[in-house]
């Protein structure tokens, strides 16, 4: 039986003896969901905010969030530096990001032509992921930290929720660029972050900034850089996950 509350949603929905096997939830809010006596064999959960401070995921009474975070740090050397606090630590953290992406770009260059444009399960292709990182850098370095009024590269790819945040999407390209153009745009943004980090000081890291999506939410230059680093590692994880699927598609 599938029991649902009133349309206003004033009470949580209850799914009792419901068959949700094979269901796919995309950009869905399941925070605080309670599951009892459920069969989750083979379930695949991707929660990019799981490792944030205060985040938790209880499985049979065990908070597995710290375990997942530690395993991802093991799989992706350098990821554990993404919350570095000092100028030296942040420069080291960005160097680790650059090394990781450089190795992945070399891997992709050796894959069959067209791999960069393959979408797995409707997710962004590798090229689109790089384009989104151009956008993310423009938002958090160009708009938030450097406070530029129009920081966006036309090849950037915004996420779905950005369309409602008052940004002029007409600046973005409507035609698919070549992979060489994507690499050039991405390299420029990577160099911009590196150049900014080259001269940062502790005093600058402590300076206040406005959150580009929620101006009332306080940020600092340091916290904006943490967002950039987090974006890099999460989207790298997505990229290599889907590259593996593209290289070895199901029969």
N, C-alpha and C positions, 0 to 999 in steps of 0.2 A: 504494500500500500504506500502511496506517495501522498503525504499530508502536507498541504501548503496553507499558510496563514492568509490573513486578509491582504488585498492588493497593496495597501499602504506599507506593508512590511513592518508593522510595529512589533511583531514577534518573530523570532527566528523560524525559518522553515524546518520541518521535520520530514526526513525521508525514512520511512519504516518499511523494511522488506522490499526496498526499491532496487531495481537492477540498473546500475550506472556503469556496468562494465563496458570498457571501450570509449567512454565519454571523454571529450576533450574540452578543457577549460582554458581559455585564452584571455589574458588580462582580466581575470576574474578575482574578486576579493573573497578569499576563504579564511581570512584572519579570524581566529577565535572559533573556527568550526570544531565541533566535537563529533568524533566518530567512535562508535562502540560496536564491538562484535562485527567488524568489517573485514572483508577479504581484500587485501591490497597487494596480493601477489603480482609482481610485475608492474606495479604502478610506477609512473615516471613523473616526478615532481621537480619543476625548475622554479626556484624561488630566489631571485637575485638579491633580495634584501634580507635573506635568512641570517647572514653573518653580521648584520648590524648590531650595535650595542643594544642589549635588551631584547633582541630577537630570540625566539625559542620555537622548537617543534618537538612536541612530546610524542614518542612512539612507545607504547606499552609502559608509560610512566617514565621513560628515559628521555632527557632533553638531548636530542641528537644534533642540534645546531652547532655546538662547539666541535663535535666530531667531524661534521661535514666541512666546516671551515678549516680545520686542521688538515684534513685530507686534500682539500683543494690547494692549500699552501704547499703540501708535499708534491702534488702533481705539477704545480706551476711555480718553480723556483723564482723568488722575487716578489710574489704576490703578497707575502706577509709584511712587506715594507709599505703597503699602500696607505697606511695611516701614520707614516713618519711625521714627526713634529718639527724637526730642525731643518735649516737650509741644506745641510750636508745630507741628512737622511732623505729628504725629498729629491735631491739630485740623484742619489743612489737609487731611489725607487723608480725614477723616470728612466734611468739607464737600464734597469732591469726590464722595464716595459719595452724599450727599444730593442734590446737583445732578443726578447721573446718574439716580438712581431717580425723582426728581421729573419729569424729562423723559419717562421711560418710562411712568410712571403717567398723564401727560397723553396720551401716545400711546394707551395702552390705553383711556382714557376715550372716545376718539373712534372706537374700533373697534366692530363690531356687538355687540349684547347677547349675553351668553353666552360671549364669547371668553375671559374670565378662567377659565372652567371647562373649556376644551378641553384634553384630554391628547393630546400628540403622541408616537406610538410608545411609549405606556405610561409616559411620563415624567410628572412632576408638572405639573399645570396652573399657570397664572400665580398663581391664588389660593393654591394649595397651596405654591408656592415662597415666597410672602410669609409664609405660616404657618410654614414650616420656618425662615425667618430669625428669626421670633419665638422659636422653640425654640433656635436657635443662640445668639441673644443671651442668652437665659435661662441657657444652659449656661455660656458663657464670661464673661459679665458678672455675672449673678446668682449662679451657683454658684461659678465659679472665682475671680473677682476679689473680689466682695463677700461670698463665702462664706456665702450664704444656704442654709439646709437645704432649703427648698422654693421655688425661684424660678420655677416653671413656670406660664405662662399656659395656660389650658385649650384655647385655640385653636391652640397650637403643634402642629406636625407633626414627630414624630421620624423619623429615618432608620431603615432596616431593622436596622442593627447595634446600635442603641440598646436594642433589646428584650432583649438579653442582658447589659446592663451594670448590672443591679440597680436600675433606676429604676422607680418606680411609675407605670405607664402609665395607671392609672385616673384620673389627674388630667386627662387629655386628653379633649376632646369627641369623642363618637362620631357625632354628627350634623353634617352640613355646615352651617357658619354662612353667613350672608349675606356678600356681598362688602363691604358697609359695615362689618360687624363685623370682618372681616379687616383692612380699612384702618385701623380704629380701634386694633386691637391692635398692628399694625405701627407706626403713628405713635407709640404710646406707647413702644415699644422703641427706635425711632430717637431719640426725645427723651431717653431714659434714657442712651444712649451719649453723646449730645451733652452732656448735663448732667454726666456723669462726666468727660468730657474737659475741660470748662471749668475745672476746678479741679486738674487733675493737676500734679504736680511731677516732676522728675527722680528725686528720692528715692523717690517712690511707684512710679514705673515700675520701679525696681530691686528692689522688694520681692518676695520669693518667694511663689509660690502652688502649689497642688496641681493637677495635670492632672485634670480631672473624669472622664476615661475611664481614665487610668492614673496613679493617685496616686503611684507610685514615680518617675514621670518629672518632672524639675524644670521648673518654669515660673516666669516673672516676670509682673508685671502687664503689662509691655510685650509679652511674647510672647503673652499671652492676647489683647491688643488686636490683634496681628498676625493671629491666627486669625480674629477677628471681621471684620477688613477683608478677609482672604482669602475668607471665606465670602460676604461681600457681593458681591465682584467675580465670583467663580465662578458664583454663582447668578444674578447679573444676566446673565452671558454665556449661561447656559442659557435664561433667560427670553426674551431677545430672539431667540435662535436659534429657539425654538419658536413665538414670536409670528409670526415671519416665515413659518414653515411653516403656522401656523393661518390666516394672512391669505391665503396663496397655496397651498392644498392641491394635491397632485398630481392630474392629470386621471384 
